[in-house]
Amino acid sequence: MKRVFFFGNGEAEGAELGKVTLGGKGAGLAEMTALGIPVPPGFTIEAGVCVDFLHGASLDGIRAEVESALARIERATGKRLGDSEDPLLVSVRSGARSSMPGMMDTILNLGLTSHALRGLARASGERFALDCRRRFLEMYGDVVLRVPRHQFDRILAEKKQQRGFNSDVELLATDLADVVRQHEQLVRQKTGKNFPDNTREQLWGAIAAVFRSWDNERAKTYRKLHHIPDDWGTAVNVQAMVFGNRGETSATGVAFTRDPSTGERKFYGEFLPNAQGEDVVAGIRTPRPLSKDGSGLSLEETMPEAHAELLRIRDILERRYRDMQDLEFTIEDRKLYILQTRSAKRTGFAAVRIATDMVDEGLISEDEAIARVEPEQLIQLLAPVFPEKEKEAAIKDGRFLGKGLPAGPGAACGCIAFTAEHAVAMAEEGEPIILVREETSPEDIAGMQTAAGILTTRGGTTSHAAVVARGMGKTCIVGAGEIVVDAVHGQVRARGLTACEGEWMSIDGSTGEVLVGQIPTHPSEVLRVVLEGAMPIQESPVAMAFTRLLLWADARRRLGVRANADTPQDARVARLFGAEGIGLCRTEHMFFEEQRIPAVREMILADNPEGRREALAKILPMQREDFLGIFREMKGRPVTIRLLDPPLHEFLPREDEAVRKTAKELGVAPDVVRERVRALAEVNPMLGHRGCRLGITHPEIYEMQVCAIFEAAVLALREGVRPKPEIMIPLVGAKGEFDRLKKLIDREAKRIADDRVNYKVGTMIEVPRAALRANRIALNCDFFSFGTNDLTQLTYGYSRDDAVSFLPIYIAEGVLPEDPFASLDQYGVGELISLATRRGREAKPGLKIGVCGEHGGDPRSIEFFHSVGLDYVSCSPFRVAVARLAAARAALAGGMQASATA
Amino acid sequence: MKRVFFFGNGEAEGAELGKVTLGGKGAGLAEMTALGIPVPPGFTIEAGVCVDFLHGASLDGIRAEVESALARIERATGKRLGDSEDPLLVSVRSGARSSMPGMMDTILNLGLTSHALRGLARASGERFALDCRRRFLEMYGDVVLRVPRHQFDRILAEKKQQRGFNSDVELLATDLADVVRQHEQLVRQKTGKNFPDNTREQLWGAIAAVFRSWDNERAKTYRKLHHIPDDWGTAVNVQAMVFGNRGETSATGVAFTRDPSTGERKFYGEFLPNAQGEDVVAGIRTPRPLSKDGSGLSLEETMPEAHAELLRIRDILERRYRDMQDLEFTIEDRKLYILQTRSAKRTGFAAVRIATDMVDEGLISEDEAIARVEPEQLIQLLAPVFPEKEKEAAIKDGRFLGKGLPAGPGAACGCIAFTAEHAVAMAEEGEPIILVREETSPEDIAGMQTAAGILTTRGGTTSHAAVVARGMGKTCIVGAGEIVVDAVHGQVRARGLTACEGEWMSIDGSTGEVLVGQIPTHPSEVLRVVLEGAMPIQESPVAMAFTRLLLWADARRRLGVRANADTPQDARVARLFGAEGIGLCRTEHMFFEEQRIPAVREMILADNPEGRREALAKILPMQREDFLGIFREMKGRPVTIRLLDPPLHEFLPREDEAVRKTAKELGVAPDVVRERVRALAEVNPMLGHRGCRLGITHPEIYEMQVCAIFEAAVLALREGVRPKPEIMIPLVGAKGEFDRLKKLIDREAKRIADDRVNYKVGTMIEVPRAALRANRIALNCDFFSFGTNDLTQLTYGYSRDDAVSFLPIYIAEGVLPEDPFASLDQYGVGELISLATRRGREAKPGLKIGVCGEHGGDPRSIEFFHSVGLDYVSCSPFRVAVARLAAARAALAGGMQASATA
C-alpha cells in the first residue's frame, strides 16, 4: 500500500485522497500542483504512518518509498541533497487533517551538511549559506535534539550585542560563521555528540520529530479546545526549499482571498522582503501590505509581476475551493511559489458575510453557507463595541495609548495582565482581563482563553496571537509597535502614558485602538439593528447577512428554538432574536426581588398553612403582573413557567445583621428568624426539600403561583392576547408527585379560568429516576422538558458548586474528555435523555419534549438533541441565534442517529 | 359467574377456590365444613365483589344469589331471619386473602328487628334478647350509620353508674330495655331516621359497610405496614349466629394449636364463659385457660366434653393445614362451634421452632420450613434480654411493679409514653419508648410501631396489643391487671410504686415482668450460643432450631451472603453468623479513631503532597494493623476494602473550641485551621470532592491505604492465612477514574507484594452514570458492588439527611408507596441495577457483582437482587441470618425474573 505521495512538475500523486490521508497542507500542495500553480516539488507521508509510529511501529516500512520520492524531487529540481554544488535543501513540515496553526514542529533548510554548506555558499554566497546553516542548527537542535531554543537565541543575541547590531541582517558572514561554530559547540555539549552531518540521518530524525510533535502538550491542548480527535495523527510534508531571503528580489508572505476580519471581498495580506516564512508568522518584523496603500512599499508596487500572478492564483483557488483561502507564498529571485493554501480562519463577522456573499456570487448553496458558519461564531456579532462618543471623549481626554492591527473584532475592557499565568490567576478573582504581551506563543493559550481581550505589540494579523484569537472569537489587537511592554516593571508605556499591571485598559479589536482606563462597552451593530431598530437592516451589511443566514437556517431546522426568560424584558429580547416561545420562566427570580422578599420571608416564618397563605396573598398580584407582562411580550407564543424550585432557606438571610434586619421588618425576635434558618438548613440543599417536594408539602405556594398564572392569562385574553401557559412541575421523580400537583393545577385552572385558557401541564425531567420512569410519568403529562443541569449533576453525582475542586483537574489530566456541564455527556446523561424520550413517547405518542438546561445553547449538544428527536431546545435569549443555526446544521448533517446505543 | 358460596351441613361450595376468592376466613369455614367440623352455616361473598363495589359497581348483581344462600341458611338452621319465633340472627364479617386482625368492621346479631326481638325474647329470654339488640344497635350504629361508638358507650356507662353497677352483666332486662330505647333515640337524633327495621335493609347496609371498611384508614395503614396490595379487596362472610353468651353453659374462646410465643407443642388458648367473641378479642375481661392449670377454672375442668372435642379438632386441622392454627370457637348450650381457623401469628421464636419441629414430625418439608419463617422474624431471636442477676437485683431493690402476660418476647427498656401521639413525639427526640396503655386499639398502630416495648393492663395474649406486637416483633406484655394506668395524672401505679410519663421502665416480654427504672439488656440465648459458645448448642432448642433452619437455607440459596464490617471484632461476629466474606470494610472509620485523627488532620492541613505523605506515614502502621486483624479473623475469606470515601472536611473540627484544640495539637494558629475548614466547606458534600475524586486529586492517600492493605496481606501470608483483599474504588462514574486508580493499586501491589497476594480490584456502582456506563467500566474491573444507599439518593435526588422533611409525608400520603431507603425501589434504582449487571457481564462475562448498601439486609430487596442474578449481598453482621434465609426463600420462590421490565 502506497504511503508516500510525490507532487511536482504539474504531477500530483493521490491528489484525490484529500485531507484525511494527506493532511490539509499535503492535500493543498497536491491540488495546487495538479491545477498548474507553481509549487516547489516534494512529497507527503500520510497521517496513518504517524499513528502507527506513535503506537511504536518503525519507519522502516516507508524508507524505500521516501528514497524514491526524494529522487524525484532531485530530478525535478536538478539538485541533490547534500551536494557540494548548489545542494537541494528541504523543509519537513507537519500537516494534520484539521489546521492546528503553530502547534506542531517544522524544520527548514534540512540537508545542509558541512559538505552541502560549501556547495550552497558557492551557489548563493557565503553569508546566505551560513545564515541558512544557523537557522537549520537552531530548528533541528531545538526540535530533534531537544536543546532548548533560548540557548541558541542567547548566542545570537550576544553576537549582535558584541557587534553593536540591532537586527540579524546586519551580521556579516564572519559573525555568522562564529555563531554557527558556537551553535555546533552547544549541540556537542548538550547532546554529547556532533551535530548529525548525514542528510539521511537528518531527514529521518526530522520526520520522527514532526510525528512526535502531534503529541506535544500544546498540540494536545489545542485539540481538546477544538474537539480534534487524538487519533488522527499528522501527515509530514517534505518539500524542496525556496528562499524568500535570497536578497531584495526575494520575499515571503501570506495572503487571504478576502478580508478575514470583516469578510469584505478584497485581496488582503502582507509580506516581508528578503525573509523566510517563519519571520512573517512569528511577527518579528512588521510586514508590508500586498496592495497599494500609499506607502509605496506594497508588493503591487515593488514586484508588480509577482503581484499579478498572485491575483490570478487567488481566483483559481477560490473557484476551486469555493471558500476563502489563506495562502503562504515565497518569491525567490522574482519567481513566485505557493507553499500552502487552506481554508482561512475568519472572524464571526467574516464567516457570516462570506457565506452569504458566496451564495450571492453563485459559488455555494444556502445549505453550504449554513455549514460554513460555526454557530458559536455568531456570538461575536453580538459582542459589545465602544460607543463612538465615549471613545472620542477618552481620546480627547489624553487616554489614547496607541494603535495596532485589528485582529479580533469587538470591544473589550479589563485589567492588564502581562503573563498568561497572571491572567489566569486574576481571572479567578473575577476580574475581566486584557492580556498584554510583546507576542504570544502556544504556551500562552490558557491565558488567552481566559482573557476578555488580547494585545500584542509585535506581529501581524497572521501572527500567532491573531490566528488564535480569531479562532477563540476573542477581541484582539496585534503589532501595536509604538507601545512598549516593560514586563520587568509591570508597565506599558506609550505617548507619555503609563499603565501598570492590574490597571484598566480598553481595546477596540475592530479599529486597533488601545486606550487606558475603562470605557463602557455598548451593543454591537447587529444588536442595535435587531433589538433597537437603530437603522434599517438594509443599511447594515452585517445585520443583513446575519438575518439572511438565520432565515435560511430556520427553513432547514426541525428543532424548535425557545428561550429561557424570567421577565418581560428578557421575553422581548428572546422574541426579537427569533425565539418561538419561552422554554423556561423561573418563577423564583420573581421571589427574590427587593419589594417581594419581605412577604416571601413572612411566608416562610409562618408555621402554618393559613399564615403562609396570608403572606402569599401579598405576592400574588406581583406574580400576576409578571406573567401578564410576559404573555403580552410573547404575543401568543407558548410560555413554559416552572413552579417554585429552590428550597425555602435560600430566601432567608444568613448573616447576623441581615437576620436582625429581617426580624425587625417582620416584627419578630431575631431568634425566631435564626431558629427558622436553623430548622430549614440542609446538608445537601441540591438533594433537599425543594421543587415539587415543596409543592406537595406546602401546596399553598403552588396554589398562589398557579392562581397568578391563570389570573394573568384571563387578563391577557381580555386584551386580545391568546396566552399559552405551559406549567412545568420541577424535580418530579415519581408519577405520584406529578399526578398530585397536576390535579391542583387543573382545579385552579377550572376555578379561575373555567376552561377559557389553553394551557398544558408538564414536568422537568431532571432526576435520573424521572428519566427511567418516563413511561409512567408521561401518562398524565402534556410535555417533558429536560433540565440537563440537574440531570448532569445527579447522573454524575457532581455538585456544580463543589466540582471546581476536582473537575478542572479531571479535564486537564484527561480523566474526563470534557466538562459535562459545558457540553452534554452524550453517553451517560445522553442515554437517560434518549431513553426518557423513547419511553415518554411510547406511553404517550406525540408527547412534546424539549430541553431547558444550559446545554440547550451548546451547538454540539443541540446536534445530539436533534438526533434523539426532541421537539425544541431552550437557551438564553442571546444564544437563540446560535441555537437556530446549530439546529439547522444538525438537520443538514443527518437524520436521527441511534446515539443512545453509542 | 358464581360469586356467593354457601357452606353448612357438611356441604361447602367453592371450598377448592381458597383464600384468593373466599378470603382467609371464608376459605377456612368452607374447608372446616367439608372436613365435618361443626361450623354454623353461612355463605361467603367473594372478594372480587368488594373490588367492583369500591370502584362504583352496584350490589344488585348478587342479590338473587344472596337471597338463595340466605334461604339455605334458614333451611339448615330451621330459623328465619326476622322471624317472630326464635329468629335467625347472622354475623356479617370481613375476611381478606391475608389476615388483617381487627382492621375491618364486623356486625353481629344482624336481623334483630323489633319484630325479631320479640321472637328472640320468647325463645331465649328477655334479658338476653335485649342485650343482643343493644349490641346490634351499637355495632350497626357505629359501622353502618356512622354514629360514633363512644356515644353509645356513654349511654351504657351512665346506666351502669345510675344503677351502681360495675359490669354489663349486672344490668337487668329493664335496664337494657332503657338502654336500647336510648340507643334508638340516639340513632334517630344523629341520622334523622329510625333505626332500619327491615332485615334486608340491615343486611345490605352491613355488607356494603364491611366492603367499605377495606378502605378505612386503619386498614390502609396496616396494609402498607404489611405490604398487602390495596386491590385485593375483602370477602364478606354472612353466618348464622351462635351465642356464647347464652348463660353459664355457653362460652367463647380462642385457641392456638401450639404456643405462639415459644412454639412449644402444647395446646394453648383461653376462653370466657357467657360472653360473645368480641369480649375475648377486646380483652375487656381477663379470660380463663383452656387446659388445667390448678385454678379449677379451665375449660378442661368446667366443660370437659367441649375441651375433648376441641383437642380432636385441633389434630384434624393441624394435619389438614400442616401449620399452627389459631381457632375461634363458641360453645352454645354445651355445643361447640368453630367460627374461624387460620394460620396463627407467632413470634420469631415460635416460627423457627415450629418450622423445624414440623419437619421432624414429618408434617412439612425443609423447603416449606424455610417458606414458613419470615426472614425478619429471625431478628427477634437475637433481640436482647435482661440478665437474670440484674433483674433480681432490681426486684430486691423494690422496683418490681407487677406482672402481666408475656405476649412479645425480648427485653425492652425505655421511657414511658401514655398515648401513641406522645410515643411518636418522644421517639422523634431519640428516646426509646415503652408505650403503656390500658388496652390498645387500631388507632395506636403508629405509636406501637415506634415503641421499643408495649405494656397493657387489660386483655389477653390474643388481644389487639398482643396480636399486633407479635406481628411487629415487638417486646410486649398484656393484661398486667394489677398495674393502674392513670393517664390523667400521667402515672402508673402498683405495689406502692409510681412512675410518671417520661420516666424509665423495663419490661421482659418473655416472662411478663414489669420493673421501674433502667435495667441493662443483654444478648439473647441464640447470641450467647452462636457468638459466645455459652452452652452446647444441643442444650438450646431455640439456637438449635435457628442453626438448622439456616443450614437448610444455605443448601438452597444461590446468593452469597457477606457482611459489612470495619473492625476485627465486627469481622468475627460476621463470620460466626455465617458470612462468607466481608462485602464492605469502610476504611474511613479507621481514620476517625481518637488516636489517629490528629495525624489525619495534620494531613489535611498540609498544603502539598509531601506534607500529606509525612502525616499519612503515621497512619500507615495503624491501618496495616487493622487490615491484618481483619484478614486473621476472616481466615482466607474475601475482604472487600473500600478506599477512603468521605470528603476531607468531615475529619476537621467544626466548633470553635475544637478548632482551637486541634490548632494547639498541631502547633498552628487557629486561623490556619479555620481557613482550611472554610476552604474545604462544600455546598453539597454528598456530591462533592470525595471518593475516587479525592483519590485522583490526592493520590498519596490511596497510596498509603493500598500500601497498608498489601503490607498487611504479606504479614498475614507469613502467618499462614491466605488473605483475599478485594480493593474497591468508591464513587466511580467514568472509566477514566477507575483505570487511573486501578493502575495505582496494581503498581503498589507489585511493589509491595510482588504478585504473592491474590487480590482483586473493583468498584462501587453508586452514581447513576456508573450503572449506565457499566459496560465500559467493567472492561478493566474484577467486580462491581452496588452502593444502593448512594445510588438511591442520586437516582431520586434525595439527600437522606434532608429527606426527613418530606419523605415521611410522601409515604403517609401515598405519593410514594414506601421508603426507598428501607426497601429497594425496584423500578427506578432497580432498573439501573439490572441494567448495570447486564452490561457489566456483557463486557466481562462472569463479572462478580454484589450489593453493599443497607438494602443488602432487606428481605424484599434480597429477592430482587436474586432475581437480577447478583452473586452476593452484604449486610450488617446482625442481619446475616436474615439475608441467608431471605436468599434461600428467593431461590425457592422462583428463578430469574425479568424485573427490570416491570
Interface residues (C-beta under 8 A of the other chain):
Chain A: E682 V683 N684 P685 M686 L687 G688 H689 R693 L694 I696 T697 L731 G733 A734 G736 E737 R740 E766 V767 P768 R769 L772 R773 D790 Q793 L794 T795 Y796 G797 Y798 S799 D801 D802 A803 S805 F806 I809 Y810 E813 G814 V815 L816 D825 Y827 G828 V829 E831 L832
Chain B: E682 V683 N684 P685 M686 L687 G688 H689 R693 L694 I696 T697 L731 G733 A734 G736 E737 R740 E766 V767 P768 R769 L772 R773 D790 Q793 L794 T795 Y796 G797 Y798 S799 D801 D802 A803 S805 F806 I809 Y810 E813 G814 V815 L816 D825 Y827 G828 V829 E831 L832
